[in-house]
Amino acid sequence: MKTLTSRIKRRVLLLINNFKSDCAFSILYALLRVMDELCGRVHLNKLSNIAHEKKDKWILNYLERQLSDLIQKYKNIDDIGVFEENAPVWVCWWTGVEMAPDLVKQCIKSIRKQTGSHPVHVIDQNSYSVYIDIPDYMMHKVKNGQMGIAHLSDYIRVSLLEKYGGLWLDSTIFCASSLPESYFELPFFTCKSNPTSCGYLSQMRWTTFVLGGWRGNVFYRFIKEAFEEYWSQEQAAVDYLFFDYLIEVARCEIPAISMFLKKVPNNNLHRDDLQAAMNQAIGSENFEQVIKSDTVLYKLSWRETYRLRTIDGSESIYQYFLNYHF
């Protein structure tokens, strides 16, 4: 009972703090977010959906106003970028791989194993400056806690892809087989499924944990400048999924970017299956049953609670995954 009370208390305090932070943008926006969350928790789904849609619309309108000059600058640019042979694969763990959770270390091992002739660069707080420059005002806001590491990572990935091209994989991506060259041959690439109303703004049309493309592609040029423009003015992200809102603005306002997204074929359709199966008691000899032939990249999470053993003592897929030799 004490634990439940503590959890409720933490949730209420978080809700209050988020409300105060959101009020810096707009009281209406703050109220919509509270309504979305509270109604969702008590299963008033219709009201929650209405608030959620209005919240999304408010954020998109806000960003379109903030970035209006930049949108006009890129409105008629359709530069596909420059194709590079053996373009790099980029991964990031800010505090360094040696400090990463075991799951992340295994994912990075799998990526190194499956990239063929494409070099793998693992970025951290000590190595990013070898490849890109991050504006001082951004690093200042990171140190002050105004800009989170997740949002800094978003800026890092678009900056690397804009400057060098290649493929960005989150450090929690398990690479089950060799990366297809087709991922590198498109001017813009991302994981994609048939559009669906899934509660996320992307509607499965893109993911930010897998992104790729050619050096200088207009998508990365625009998004990079949008990050810089936004963070030069603001003291906080308007939403944790801020990156997705920027992509949606770009998709709606810049025809070339909309075209790039449409031309990406559906791929990695079972990318969530491994995470869903981690606590299952499927023997090690059946691990491959989870891995599908049409899926190379599987999204995991180091924040999830996975069990090494099931209730009956059987080896879990998670334990087998940690012991897997690449």
Summary of the structure (lengths in Angstrom):
residues: 326
radius of gyration: 20.6
end to end distance: 44.6
largest distance: 61.2
contacts: 967
relative contact order: 0.13
helix: 52%
strand: 10%
